[in-house]
Structure formats: C-alpha cells, structure tokens
C-alpha cells in the first residue's frame, strides 16, 4: 500500500486559513524559533511530503534550510509580500549550481 503524502504549511495566524482551505496541514509560527520547532515536529511524520514555510517568518533562510535538511524535511520557502526582497546574482547561482561557488 502506498503512503499518501500530505502538504504541511508553517504560517502566521493571518495566513493559516488560506492554506487550511486547500486542505493543507497547518502549524502556526510567528518567528523563526517557532517555525523551527514546527519543522522538528514534522520530521517524525512520514506522511508529510513537503513543508512550506512563509519567508517573512524566518530570518536566515540558508541556515533554516540547512537545519531542515539535517532533519530530513523537504522544504519550500515561499516568499510573501512581507518578505525582504534581495537582488538575484545569476552568475553566483550558476557557479553554485556547478559546484564552483
């Protein structure tokens, strides 16, 4: 029997109803520490196939991703209109993808 995987979303109180309306499992977090505790709680749930975290909740995205990866949690950080916008350096992204940066 194949295990049906679920989508889990870590969001703030204002955005949780949106994700609940599409049937996602939701956990509330208002800061990075709470979001990390939520990720840790999801790590032990094999039925969770993907965890989405709203970008404006977390501070250091790369560090947050590393922690989630160590826990074995598949993570997508979703930008929001409250997220800090940073310019994209395409050359740096290509170099990193090729293992040179």
Backbone as JSON Lines, residues from 0, in Angstrom:
{"i":0,"aa":"X","n":[0.84,-1.17,0.0],"ca":[0.0,0.0,0.0],"c":[0.89,1.24,0.0]}
{"i":1,"aa":"X","n":[0.64,2.13,-0.91],"ca":[1.41,3.37,-1.0],"c":[0.92,4.35,0.06]}
{"i":2,"aa":"X","n":[1.86,5.05,0.63],"ca":[1.55,6.05,1.64],"c":[1.18,7.36,0.95]}
{"i":3,"aa":"X","n":[0.01,7.89,1.27],"ca":[-0.39,9.17,0.71],"c":[0.32,10.27,1.47]}
{"i":4,"aa":"X","n":[1.03,11.14,0.75],"ca":[1.78,12.19,1.41],"c":[0.97,13.47,1.47]}
{"i":5,"aa":"X","n":[1.22,14.24,2.53],"ca":[0.47,15.47,2.78],"c":[1.38,16.69,2.67]}
{"i":6,"aa":"X","n":[0.74,17.82,2.43],"ca":[1.41,19.1,2.41],"c":[1.23,19.73,3.79]}
{"i":7,"aa":"X","n":[2.33,20.2,4.37],"ca":[2.27,20.91,5.65],"c":[2.76,22.34,5.42]}
{"i":8,"aa":"X","n":[2.08,23.29,6.03],"ca":[2.43,24.69,5.87],"c":[2.65,25.31,7.25]}
{"i":9,"aa":"X","n":[3.78,26.0,7.39],"ca":[4.07,26.74,8.61],"c":[3.84,28.2,8.27]}
{"i":10,"aa":"X","n":[2.83,28.79,8.9],"ca":[2.41,30.14,8.55],"c":[2.02,30.92,9.8]}
{"i":11,"aa":"X","n":[1.88,32.22,9.62],"ca":[1.41,33.06,10.71],"c":[-0.11,32.96,10.8]}
{"i":12,"aa":"X","n":[-0.64,33.47,11.89],"ca":[-2.08,33.36,12.17],"c":[-2.94,33.92,11.03]}
{"i":13,"aa":"X","n":[-2.53,35.01,10.43],"ca":[-3.32,35.65,9.38],"c":[-3.42,34.81,8.11]}
{"i":14,"aa":"X","n":[-2.39,34.0,7.83],"ca":[-2.35,33.24,6.57],"c":[-2.76,31.78,6.71]}
{"i":15,"aa":"X","n":[-2.88,31.28,7.9],"ca":[-3.25,29.88,8.09],"c":[-4.58,29.51,7.42]}
{"i":16,"aa":"X","n":[-5.62,30.33,7.56],"ca":[-6.91,29.94,6.93],"c":[-6.82,29.7,5.42]}
{"i":17,"aa":"X","n":[-5.98,30.45,4.74],"ca":[-5.8,30.26,3.3],"c":[-5.31,28.85,3.0]}
{"i":18,"aa":"X","n":[-4.32,28.39,3.75],"ca":[-3.76,27.06,3.48],"c":[-4.67,25.95,4.0]}
{"i":19,"aa":"X","n":[-5.38,26.2,5.06],"ca":[-6.35,25.2,5.53],"c":[-7.45,25.01,4.5]}
{"i":20,"aa":"X","n":[-7.8,26.08,3.79],"ca":[-8.89,26.0,2.8],"c":[-8.54,25.08,1.64]}
{"i":21,"aa":"X","n":[-7.26,24.84,1.4],"ca":[-6.88,23.91,0.33],"c":[-6.56,22.52,0.88]}
{"i":22,"aa":"X","n":[-6.78,22.33,2.19],"ca":[-6.61,21.01,2.79],"c":[-5.22,20.71,3.31]}
{"i":23,"aa":"X","n":[-4.37,21.72,3.41],"ca":[-3.02,21.5,3.92],"c":[-3.04,21.38,5.45]}
{"i":24,"aa":"X","n":[-2.13,20.59,5.96],"ca":[-1.9,20.52,7.39],"c":[-1.19,21.83,7.75]}
{"i":25,"aa":"X","n":[-1.63,22.52,8.79],"ca":[-1.02,23.81,9.11],"c":[-0.5,23.84,10.53]}
{"i":26,"aa":"X","n":[0.6,24.57,10.71],"ca":[1.16,24.83,12.03],"c":[1.43,26.33,12.1]}
{"i":27,"aa":"X","n":[1.09,26.91,13.22],"ca":[1.26,28.35,13.38],"c":[2.63,28.68,13.94]}
{"i":28,"aa":"X","n":[3.25,29.72,13.38],"ca":[4.54,30.23,13.87],"c":[4.59,31.72,13.58]}
{"i":29,"aa":"X","n":[5.13,32.46,14.52],"ca":[5.26,33.9,14.3],"c":[6.71,34.34,14.2]}
{"i":30,"aa":"X","n":[7.65,33.4,14.41],"ca":[9.07,33.73,14.29],"c":[9.85,32.48,13.92]}
{"i":31,"aa":"X","n":[11.15,32.66,13.7],"ca":[11.99,31.56,13.23],"c":[12.07,30.42,14.25]}
{"i":32,"aa":"X","n":[12.16,30.76,15.51],"ca":[12.26,29.74,16.56],"c":[11.02,28.83,16.57]}
{"i":33,"aa":"X","n":[9.85,29.44,16.49],"ca":[8.61,28.66,16.45],"c":[8.54,27.83,15.17]}
{"i":34,"aa":"X","n":[8.98,28.41,14.07],"ca":[8.96,27.68,12.8],"c":[9.89,26.47,12.85]}
{"i":35,"aa":"X","n":[11.05,26.63,13.47],"ca":[11.98,25.51,13.58],"c":[11.4,24.41,14.46]}
{"i":36,"aa":"X","n":[10.74,24.78,15.54],"ca":[10.09,23.76,16.38],"c":[9.02,23.02,15.59]}
{"i":37,"aa":"X","n":[8.3,23.74,14.74],"ca":[7.29,23.11,13.89],"c":[7.92,22.13,12.91]}
{"i":38,"aa":"X","n":[9.03,22.53,12.3],"ca":[9.75,21.64,11.38],"c":[10.23,20.4,12.12]}
{"i":39,"aa":"X","n":[10.75,20.58,13.31],"ca":[11.21,19.44,14.11],"c":[10.06,18.48,14.4]}
{"i":40,"aa":"X","n":[8.88,19.01,14.7],"ca":[7.73,18.14,14.97],"c":[7.28,17.39,13.72]}
{"i":41,"aa":"X","n":[7.47,18.0,12.55],"ca":[7.08,17.36,11.29],"c":[8.08,16.32,10.82]}
{"i":42,"aa":"X","n":[9.32,16.4,11.32],"ca":[10.37,15.47,10.88],"c":[10.01,14.02,11.19]}
{"i":43,"aa":"X","n":[9.25,13.8,12.24],"ca":[8.91,12.44,12.63],"c":[7.63,11.92,11.97]}
{"i":44,"aa":"X","n":[7.07,12.69,11.07],"ca":[5.82,12.3,10.41],"c":[6.09,11.89,8.95]}
{"i":45,"aa":"X","n":[6.16,10.59,8.69],"ca":[6.47,10.14,7.33],"c":[5.38,10.49,6.31]}
{"i":46,"aa":"X","n":[4.19,10.83,6.78],"ca":[3.11,11.17,5.84],"c":[3.26,12.57,5.25]}
{"i":47,"aa":"X","n":[4.19,13.37,5.8],"ca":[4.4,14.72,5.28],"c":[5.4,14.65,4.13]}
{"i":48,"aa":"X","n":[4.93,15.06,2.94],"ca":[5.77,15.0,1.75],"c":[6.5,16.3,1.46]}
{"i":49,"aa":"X","n":[5.94,17.42,1.9],"ca":[6.54,18.73,1.64],"c":[6.09,19.7,2.73]}
{"i":50,"aa":"X","n":[7.05,20.51,3.19],"ca":[6.75,21.54,4.18],"c":[7.0,22.9,3.53]}
{"i":51,"aa":"X","n":[6.0,23.76,3.58],"ca":[6.14,25.13,3.09],"c":[6.23,26.04,4.3]}
{"i":52,"aa":"X","n":[7.21,26.94,4.28],"ca":[7.36,27.94,5.33],"c":[7.29,29.31,4.67]}
{"i":53,"aa":"X","n":[6.48,30.2,5.23],"ca":[6.39,31.55,4.69],"c":[7.66,32.31,5.02]}
{"i":54,"aa":"X","n":[8.25,32.92,4.01],"ca":[9.56,33.58,4.12],"c":[9.63,34.65,5.2]}
{"i":55,"aa":"X","n":[8.58,35.44,5.38],"ca":[8.65,36.54,6.33],"c":[8.7,36.08,7.79]}
{"i":56,"aa":"X","n":[8.46,34.8,8.03],"ca":[8.52,34.27,9.4],"c":[9.95,34.0,9.83]}
{"i":57,"aa":"X","n":[10.79,33.6,8.88],"ca":[12.16,33.2,9.24],"c":[13.15,34.32,8.96]}
{"i":58,"aa":"X","n":[14.28,34.28,9.64],"ca":[15.32,35.3,9.46],"c":[16.34,34.88,8.43]}
{"i":59,"aa":"X","n":[17.2,33.95,8.8],"ca":[18.29,33.47,7.93],"c":[17.8,32.25,7.15]}
{"i":60,"aa":"X","n":[17.42,32.47,5.91],"ca":[16.84,31.39,5.11],"c":[17.81,30.24,4.88]}
{"i":61,"aa":"X","n":[19.05,30.54,4.58],"ca":[20.02,29.47,4.31],"c":[20.24,28.59,5.53]}
{"i":62,"aa":"X","n":[20.37,29.2,6.69],"ca":[20.57,28.44,7.93],"c":[19.32,27.61,8.24]}
{"i":63,"aa":"X","n":[18.16,28.19,8.02],"ca":[16.91,27.47,8.25],"c":[16.82,26.25,7.32]}
{"i":64,"aa":"X","n":[17.2,26.44,6.06],"ca":[17.2,25.33,5.11],"c":[18.17,24.22,5.54]}
{"i":65,"aa":"X","n":[19.36,24.61,6.02],"ca":[20.33,23.61,6.48],"c":[19.77,22.79,7.64]}
{"i":66,"aa":"X","n":[19.12,23.45,8.58],"ca":[18.54,22.74,9.72],"c":[17.45,21.78,9.27]}
{"i":67,"aa":"X","n":[16.6,22.21,8.35],"ca":[15.54,21.35,7.84],"c":[16.13,20.16,7.09]}
{"i":68,"aa":"X","n":[17.2,20.41,6.33],"ca":[17.85,19.33,5.58],"c":[18.45,18.29,6.54]}
{"i":69,"aa":"X","n":[19.07,18.76,7.63],"ca":[19.62,17.83,8.62],"c":[18.54,16.96,9.24]}
{"i":70,"aa":"X","n":[17.33,17.51,9.34],"ca":[16.2,16.75,9.9],"c":[15.54,15.86,8.85]}
{"i":71,"aa":"X","n":[15.94,16.02,7.58],"ca":[15.36,15.22,6.5],"c":[13.98,15.71,6.07]}
{"i":72,"aa":"X","n":[13.72,17.0,6.27],"ca":[12.42,17.56,5.93],"c":[12.5,18.27,4.58]}
{"i":73,"aa":"X","n":[11.71,17.85,3.6],"ca":[11.69,18.55,2.3],"c":[11.01,19.91,2.5]}
{"i":74,"aa":"X","n":[11.71,20.99,2.14],"ca":[11.27,22.32,2.5],"c":[11.18,23.24,1.28]}
{"i":75,"aa":"X","n":[10.13,24.03,1.26],"ca":[9.97,25.1,0.28],"c":[9.72,26.39,1.06]}
{"i":76,"aa":"X","n":[10.58,27.38,0.86],"ca":[10.38,28.68,1.5],"c":[9.64,29.55,0.5]}
{"i":77,"aa":"X","n":[8.44,29.97,0.88],"ca":[7.57,30.71,-0.01],"c":[7.67,32.21,0.28]}
{"i":78,"aa":"X","n":[8.13,33.0,-0.7],"ca":[8.19,34.45,-0.49],"c":[6.78,35.02,-0.33]}
{"i":79,"aa":"X","n":[6.69,36.06,0.45],"ca":[5.42,36.76,0.64],"c":[5.65,38.24,0.42]}
{"i":80,"aa":"X","n":[4.59,38.99,0.41],"ca":[4.76,40.43,0.21],"c":[5.43,41.09,1.4]}
{"i":81,"aa":"X","n":[5.52,40.4,2.53],"ca":[6.18,40.95,3.71],"c":[7.65,40.52,3.77]}
{"i":82,"aa":"X","n":[8.08,39.69,2.84],"ca":[9.46,39.21,2.81],"c":[10.41,40.31,2.36]}
{"i":83,"aa":"X","n":[11.61,40.24,2.89],"ca":[12.66,41.16,2.44],"c":[13.07,40.73,1.03]}
{"i":84,"aa":"X","n":[13.13,41.69,0.13],"ca":[13.49,41.4,-1.26],"c":[14.99,41.62,-1.43]}
{"i":85,"aa":"X","n":[15.62,40.63,-2.03],"ca":[17.06,40.72,-2.3],"c":[17.29,40.53,-3.79]}
{"i":86,"aa":"X","n":[18.23,41.29,-4.35],"ca":[18.54,41.11,-5.77],"c":[19.16,39.73,-6.01]}
{"i":87,"aa":"X","n":[18.92,39.2,-7.18],"ca":[19.45,37.88,-7.54],"c":[20.71,38.06,-8.37]}
{"i":88,"aa":"X","n":[21.78,37.4,-7.95],"ca":[23.02,37.4,-8.69],"c":[23.06,36.09,-9.49]}
{"i":89,"aa":"X","n":[22.69,36.15,-10.75],"ca":[22.59,34.96,-11.58],"c":[23.94,34.26,-11.72]}
{"i":90,"aa":"X","n":[25.02,35.01,-11.88],"ca":[26.35,34.41,-12.0],"c":[26.68,33.57,-10.77]}
{"i":91,"aa":"X","n":[26.36,34.09,-9.6],"ca":[26.63,33.37,-8.35],"c":[25.79,32.09,-8.28]}
{"i":92,"aa":"X","n":[24.54,32.17,-8.69],"ca":[23.66,31.0,-8.66],"c":[24.17,29.91,-9.63]}
{"i":93,"aa":"X","n":[24.6,30.32,-10.8],"ca":[25.13,29.35,-11.78],"c":[26.41,28.71,-11.25]}
{"i":94,"aa":"X","n":[27.3,29.52,-10.69],"ca":[28.54,28.99,-10.12],"c":[28.24,27.99,-9.02]}
{"i":95,"aa":"X","n":[27.27,28.3,-8.14],"ca":[26.92,27.38,-7.05],"c":[26.34,26.08,-7.61]}
{"i":96,"aa":"X","n":[25.49,26.2,-8.65],"ca":[24.88,25.01,-9.26],"c":[25.94,24.11,-9.89]}
{"i":97,"aa":"X","n":[27.02,24.72,-10.38],"ca":[28.1,23.94,-10.99],"c":[29.14,23.5,-9.98]}
{"i":98,"aa":"X","n":[28.92,23.82,-8.7],"ca":[29.84,23.41,-7.65],"c":[31.1,24.26,-7.58]}
{"i":99,"aa":"X","n":[31.03,25.48,-8.09],"ca":[32.22,26.33,-8.1],"c":[32.05,27.57,-7.22]}
{"i":100,"aa":"X","n":[31.06,27.58,-6.36],"ca":[30.88,28.77,-5.54],"c":[30.02,28.58,-4.35]}
